């Protein structure tokens, strides 16, 4: 990868991926795009273009302007948001993906887009979910992700586009807030624990879902994109995971650092139904064998880092707001 275009660069993954890629490949070699610009570091630290991913012509113009050789397509509506507006989700998620794939085909660019455990459904094996298994999701987001995986394979076999992807679990980060996913509680719980000492979970106790800390997710993207294509039996998308827990377990881990923390429940039936349709844990052996996937953060190490980093962030924000 030498010149990289990122769509959805100001989202939860994109805001951190943009910075990591700029540090690795050069500040001028990573072109960030999103539907609007803000004052974030990702938007201000290097090339940025406003882009609606449903506009194929504009996407092509930007890609050609910067002579990109890699496209990382992250722009999408997430699971809970997509259920609230399924038509918009289809038009954005699938239309944007088709435009990004077409742009990659025209430029002969390497291509990455994330999939999700949302691609699985109630009939998928719940424990140690294998790489290749039945995928019959019951959400619009899941339907989008399955179709996206198949499109990635199609563009590779039909047009020779070097498509690659990861089937991400819930991603946890202190940098950017999540944007309407079912696993968002695993980020919100840390914010509320630090600010208020309590959290009301919309996901019920005993509901296990796979998770990954963002530093591991970013490393996985780069490792996959730099992997020898001859070793990739799968392309779209590899199971990756680092941990699986329910709200009770993350609450107990937080209590080790904030002893007075209290966890209560007010279950959201929409997001709970989505969570119940997903696996309890997934098997990442294919990623390990084909390109050396590994992770560094388990629940305990992630919680310690999240609380330290987030405490510093919230303290700094409070200081700025007070004008000190």
Secondary structure, DSSP 8 states (H G I E B T S, - for coil): --SEEEESTTSHHHHHHHHHHHHHH-TTSEEEEESS--SSHHHHSS-EEE--TT-HHHHHHHHHHTT-SEEEE-----HHHHHHSHHHHHHHHHHHHHHHHHHHHHHT-EEEE-EEGGG--TTS-SSSB-SS-----SSHHHHHHHHHHHHHHHHHHHH---EE-EEE-EEE-SSS---S-GGGHHHHHHHHHHHHSEEEESS-TT--EEEEEHHHHHHHHHHHHTS-GGG-S--S-EE--SEEE-HHHHHHHHHTTSTT-EEEE---HHHHHHHHTS-S-B--HHHHHHH-------HHHHHHHHHHHHHHHHHHHHHHHHT-
